[in-house]
Amino acid sequence: MFSDRRKIDQKTSRAINRRLILNLIRRNGAMSRTDLSMMTGLSPATVGFVVGSLIDEGFLVSREAQGKGNGRRPVPVALNVDGNLAIGVQTRLGRIECILADFEINVIDRQSATLEDHAPETLVAAAGKAIRELLRARRPDQRVLGVGLTVPGRLDTANGLCLGSHRFGWKTEGPIARMMSEEVGFHVYLEDDTLAFALAHHMFGLGQNCENFGALAVGDGIGYGVVMDAKVRHGALGNAGKVGHVMHDETGPPCECGRRGCLQAFYSFSALSDRWSATGSDVQLVEAVNRKDPAAVAIVSEAGGAIGRHLGEWVTVTDPEMIVLGAEAVALGDAFIGSLEDALAHAYYRKPIPLIRADDSSYYWTAGAAAVVIQQVFDFEAAPAYSTSIPVDFV
């Protein structure tokens, strides 16, 4: 029994040491073994062993020796960015977006496809076709670590299951990760779309140097991913962050979840666009706001204020250093963001409010799906992949 326990402790210790070294290099770039030893507190022998193993496994590469002179010069090691690839698949209403990305989620190639319907089989087939096209951009010396699949729904990521998706009309439990793995022949890692967005910003984006921040997304729905103590938080059942289903007014419009009055039924970008279309305008909402149309600005300002008031409650609980704001509502500009900040300042008990940084690109959504794969190398506590045959050996 004690022998087994020592083996477990040794394996855990090795995994922790790997994580320390890999994440230091991820955040700081190429580093020498001496610097790694000083910053981690690990002995030079331990650092040398871990670095050697990571080079042998293809996750690190040696760079040119630094300094001048005849003495022994330090040889920095860096991430093998070009040699390790990940595929990201983001699913949305009516379409999928797929990317082939390197070890730092830089996009090498992308494919998109429209969906005739949202049946799991349709989605998997479309993604499989897109992935096969993406793989044409891969060189023979580049390996694909897996596929990250993001889905708006209730997920059991440990078992690769979607327990239901109101948005896609999936009312029963389904093995979506297994279906995808069988289609493409890679490990498949399943994640909620907003939590993947938060993960991408934590690993390589605006939250890279923050251990505690929030990621607020206002698009087809409303989600709030929480990074706390440098970990994306999933909650007991994997449903953390689904703040779009916070009750705003129970007499309000119907929500996709079947209830009435959820926050996103009022103020998701989709709901705001529908509300604006009902005015009879032939101009899109974003354009109308940019033109400072009073009715459009009033709709958007109302939404920013309402979401900001609820956000005051969420940040009181989570205490973030900052909030990354993403998805389509960012394009609404100050009419939305300014109103949100004003309402947050009024609702939040402490001053100043957390810094709000807007991400006006779509990059971190598809890159978030790829980041779910890359995370497996950097975090030995990450959720497992679903694969029909290939063993996972990242730690």
C-alpha positions in Angstrom: 0.0 0.0 0.0 2.8 2.4 0.9 4.6 1.6 -2.3 1.5 2.4 -4.3 1.1 5.7 -2.5 4.7 6.6 -3.2 4.2 5.9 -6.9 1.1 8.1 -6.9 2.9 10.9 -5.1 5.8 10.7 -7.5 3.6 10.8 -10.5 1.7 13.8 -9.1 5.0 15.5 -8.2 6.3 15.0 -11.7 3.0 16.4 -13.2 3.2 19.5 -11.0 6.8 20.1 -12.0 5.9 19.8 -15.6 3.1 22.2 -15.2 5.3 24.7 -13.4 7.9 24.7 -16.1 5.6 24.6 -19.1 3.5 27.5 -17.8 6.5 29.6 -17.0 7.8 29.2 -20.5 4.3 29.9 -21.9 4.1 33.2 -20.0 7.7 34.4 -20.3 9.0 32.9 -23.6 12.3 31.0 -24.0 14.1 30.5 -20.7 17.3 28.8 -19.6 17.4 25.9 -17.3 19.2 28.1 -14.7 16.4 30.6 -14.8 13.8 27.9 -14.5 15.5 26.5 -11.5 15.7 29.9 -9.8 12.0 30.8 -10.6 10.5 27.4 -9.6 12.8 26.6 -6.6 13.4 23.2 -8.2 16.9 21.7 -8.1 19.0 22.0 -11.4 18.9 18.2 -11.6 15.0 18.1 -11.4 14.7 20.9 -14.0 17.2 19.2 -16.3 15.2 15.9 -16.0 11.8 17.6 -16.7 13.1 19.7 -19.5 14.8 16.8 -21.1 11.6 14.7 -20.9 9.6 17.6 -22.5 12.1 17.9 -25.3 12.0 14.2 -25.9 8.2 14.3 -26.0 8.2 17.2 -28.5 6.6 19.9 -26.3 9.9 21.9 -25.9 12.7 22.7 -28.2 16.2 24.1 -27.6 17.2 27.5 -28.9 20.6 28.9 -29.8 22.9 29.4 -26.9 23.0 32.8 -25.3 25.9 35.1 -24.5 29.5 35.3 -25.7 32.9 33.8 -24.6 34.5 30.4 -24.4 32.6 29.2 -21.3 29.5 27.2 -21.2 26.7 29.4 -22.4 23.1 28.9 -21.3 20.8 27.2 -23.8 17.2 28.5 -23.6 14.3 26.2 -24.2 11.0 27.3 -25.7 7.6 25.9 -26.5 7.6 23.8 -29.7 5.0 26.1 -31.1 5.2 25.0 -34.7 5.3 21.2 -34.0 2.1 20.9 -31.9 -1.3 21.7 -33.4 -4.9 21.7 -32.2 -8.2 21.8 -34.0 -11.0 24.0 -32.6 -14.6 23.5 -33.5 -17.1 26.2 -32.4 -20.7 25.4 -32.8 -23.3 28.2 -33.2 -26.9 28.6 -34.5 -26.8 27.7 -38.1 -23.1 27.3 -38.6 -19.8 25.9 -37.3 -16.4 27.6 -37.3 -13.2 25.4 -37.3 -9.6 26.3 -37.0 -6.2 24.6 -37.2 -4.0 26.3 -34.6 -0.5 26.0 -33.3 0.7 25.5 -29.7 -0.1 29.2 -28.9 -3.5 29.1 -30.7 -2.3 31.1 -33.6 -4.5 30.3 -36.5 -2.9 28.3 -39.4 -6.1 27.8 -41.4 -9.8 28.0 -40.9 -13.0 26.5 -42.4 -16.6 27.3 -41.8 -19.8 25.6 -42.7 -23.5 26.3 -42.6 -25.8 23.8 -41.0 -29.1 22.7 -42.6 -30.3 21.7 -39.1 -28.9 21.2 -35.6 -29.1 17.5 -35.3 -25.9 16.1 -33.7 -25.3 13.9 -36.8 -25.5 17.0 -39.1 -23.1 18.9 -36.9 -20.6 16.1 -36.6 -20.6 15.4 -40.4 -20.1 19.1 -41.2 -17.3 19.4 -38.7 -15.6 16.2 -40.0 -15.6 17.6 -43.5 -14.2 20.9 -42.4 -11.5 19.2 -40.3 -10.4 17.0 -43.2 -9.9 20.2 -45.3 -8.0 21.8 -42.5 -5.6 18.9 -42.3 -4.4 19.7 -45.8 -2.5 22.6 -44.2 -0.5 20.3 -41.8 3.0 19.3 -42.6 4.2 15.7 -42.0 6.3 16.8 -39.0 3.4 18.5 -37.2 1.2 16.5 -34.9 -2.4 17.2 -34.0 -3.0 16.9 -30.2 -6.7 16.7 -30.5 -10.0 18.4 -31.3 -11.7 20.9 -29.0 -15.4 21.0 -29.4 -17.5 23.9 -27.8 -21.2 23.6 -27.5 -23.8 25.9 -25.9 -25.5 23.6 -23.5 -25.3 21.5 -20.3 -22.3 19.3 -20.5 -20.7 16.4 -18.8 -17.2 17.1 -20.0 -15.6 14.2 -18.1 -17.7 11.7 -20.1 -18.0 13.7 -23.4 -21.7 14.1 -23.1 -24.1 16.9 -23.9 -26.9 16.6 -21.5 -29.1 19.0 -23.4 -28.9 22.2 -25.5 -31.9 24.5 -25.6 -30.3 26.5 -28.4 -29.9 23.4 -30.6 -33.1 21.7 -29.5 -31.2 18.8 -28.0 -33.6 17.5 -25.3 -31.9 14.3 -24.5 -28.4 13.2 -23.4 -26.0 12.5 -26.3 -22.4 11.3 -26.6 -21.3 14.1 -28.9 -17.6 13.8 -28.1 -17.6 10.0 -29.0 -19.5 10.8 -32.2 -16.9 13.4 -33.2 -14.0 11.2 -32.2 -15.3 8.4 -34.4 -15.8 10.8 -37.3 -12.3 12.3 -37.2 -10.0 9.8 -35.4 -8.6 12.2 -32.8 -9.0 12.8 -29.1 -12.0 15.1 -28.6 -12.3 17.5 -25.6 -15.8 19.0 -24.9 -16.3 22.4 -23.3 -18.9 25.1 -22.9 -18.4 27.9 -25.4 -18.2 30.8 -22.9 -15.8 28.8 -20.6 -13.6 28.1 -23.6 -13.6 31.8 -24.4 -12.5 32.5 -20.8 -9.8 29.8 -21.1 -8.3 31.2 -24.3 -8.0 34.6 -22.7 -6.5 33.1 -19.6 -3.9 31.2 -21.5 -2.9 33.6 -24.3 -5.1 36.7 -24.2 -6.2 39.7 -22.2 -6.3 37.6 -19.0 -2.9 35.9 -19.3 -1.4 37.8 -16.4 -4.6 37.6 -14.2 -5.3 34.9 -11.8 -8.9 36.1 -11.2 -11.1 37.6 -13.9 -14.5 37.3 -15.5 -15.4 36.8 -19.2 -18.8 38.2 -20.0 -20.3 37.2 -23.4 -23.4 38.8 -24.8 -24.3 37.2 -28.1 -26.8 34.5 -28.9 -27.1 34.1 -25.2 -25.4 35.6 -22.1 -22.6 33.8 -20.3 -20.1 34.7 -17.6 -17.0 32.6 -17.4 -15.1 32.8 -14.1 -11.3 32.3 -13.8 -10.5 32.1 -10.1 -7.1 31.3 -8.7 -5.9 30.7 -12.3 -8.5 28.0 -13.0 -11.6 28.2 -15.1 -14.5 27.2 -12.8 -17.1 24.8 -13.9 -19.2 24.3 -10.8 -20.5 21.1 -9.3 -22.4 20.0 -12.4 -20.5 21.9 -15.1 -23.2 24.6 -15.4 -21.2 27.6 -14.0 -21.6 30.8 -15.9 -25.0 30.4 -17.4 -26.1 33.8 -16.1 -28.3 34.4 -19.1 -30.9 32.2 -17.2 -30.9 34.5 -14.2 -34.4 35.6 -13.6 -34.8 39.2 -14.7 -38.6 39.5 -14.8 -40.8 36.5 -14.5 -43.5 38.2 -16.6 -41.1 38.7 -19.4 -40.8 37.0 -22.8 -40.2 33.3 -23.2 -36.6 32.0 -23.1 -35.1 29.1 -25.1 -34.9 27.2 -21.8 -38.7 27.1 -21.5 -39.1 29.6 -18.8 -40.2 33.2 -19.1 -38.2 36.3 -18.1 -34.6 35.1 -18.2 -32.1 37.8 -18.6 -31.0 36.7 -22.1 -34.6 36.6 -23.3 -34.6 40.4 -22.7 -31.0 41.4 -23.5 -29.0 38.9 -25.5 -27.7 40.5 -28.7 -30.1 38.3 -30.6 -33.1 39.5 -28.5 -32.0 43.1 -29.0 -31.7 42.6 -32.7 -35.2 41.1 -32.8 -36.6 44.0 -30.8 -35.0 46.5 -33.1 -36.3 44.7 -36.2 -39.8 44.9 -34.8 -39.6 48.7 -35.1 -39.7 48.2 -38.9 -36.3 49.7 -39.6 -34.4 48.4 -42.6 -31.0 49.3 -40.9 -29.2 46.7 -38.7 -29.0 47.5 -35.0 -25.2 48.0 -34.9 -25.4 50.5 -37.8 -28.3 52.3 -36.2 -26.4 52.7 -33.0 -23.4 53.9 -34.8 -25.6 56.5 -36.5 -26.8 57.4 -33.0 -30.4 56.7 -33.8 -32.2 57.6 -30.5 -34.5 54.6 -30.5 -31.6 52.2 -31.1 -29.4 53.8 -28.5 -32.2 53.7 -26.0 -32.7 49.9 -26.5 -29.0 49.2 -26.2 -28.5 51.5 -23.2 -31.3 49.8 -21.4 -29.6 46.4 -22.0 -26.3 47.6 -20.8 -27.8 49.0 -17.7 -29.8 45.8 -16.9 -26.8 43.5 -17.5 -24.5 45.9 -15.5 -26.9 45.7 -12.5 -26.8 41.9 -12.5 -23.0 42.0 -13.1 -22.6 43.9 -9.8 -23.9 40.9 -8.0 -21.7 38.5 -9.9 -18.5 40.4 -9.3 -19.3 40.8 -5.6 -19.2 37.1 -5.3 -16.2 36.4 -7.6 -14.0 39.5 -6.9 -12.3 39.7 -10.4 -9.3 41.9 -11.2 -10.9 42.7 -14.6 -13.7 41.6 -16.9 -13.2 40.7 -20.5 -16.3 41.6 -22.6 -16.9 39.6 -25.7 -19.3 38.5 -28.4 -21.5 40.5 -30.7 -22.7 43.1 -28.2 -19.2 44.6 -28.1 -19.9 46.1 -31.6 -22.6 48.3 -29.9 -19.9 50.4 -28.5 -20.2 53.0 -25.7 -24.0 53.0 -25.8 -23.8 49.5 -24.4 -20.5 49.3 -22.7 -20.8 52.8 -21.1 -24.2 52.0 -19.7 -23.0 48.7 -18.4 -20.1 50.3 -16.6 -22.3 53.0 -15.1 -24.8 50.4 -13.8 -22.0 48.3 -12.5 -20.5 51.2 -10.6 -23.9 51.9 -9.0 -24.5 48.2 -8.1 -21.0 47.3 -6.9 -20.3 48.0 -3.3 -16.6 48.8 -3.8 -14.7 51.4 -5.9 -13.2 51.4 -8.4 -15.1 48.7 -10.4 -13.0 46.0 -12.1 -11.5 47.1 -15.3 -13.6 46.2 -18.3 -11.7 45.3 -21.5 -13.6 44.7 -24.7 -12.6 42.0 -27.1 -14.1 43.1 -30.4 -12.8 40.1 -32.4 -14.2 36.7 -33.0 -10.8 35.1 -32.7 -10.9 33.9 -29.1 -14.2 32.0 -29.6 -12.8 29.6 -32.2 -9.3 29.8 -30.6 -11.0 28.9 -27.3 -12.1 25.6 -28.7 -8.4 24.9 -29.7 -7.3 26.1 -26.2 -9.3 23.3 -24.6 -6.9 20.9 -26.3 -3.7 22.9 -25.5 -4.8 23.1 -21.9 -4.3 19.4 -21.5 -0.6 19.8 -21.8 -0.3 22.7 -19.4 -2.8 21.5 -16.7 -2.7 17.9 -15.5 -6.0 18.5 -13.7 -7.9 19.3 -17.0 -10.9 17.3 -18.1 -10.1 14.1 -20.0 -10.6 13.6 -23.7 -13.0 11.2 -25.2 -11.3 8.9 -27.7 -12.3 5.5 -29.0 -8.7 4.1 -29.2 -5.8 6.5 -28.6 -4.3 6.7 -25.1 -3.8 10.2 -23.6 -0.2 10.6 -22.4 0.3 14.3 -21.8 1.3 14.0 -18.1 
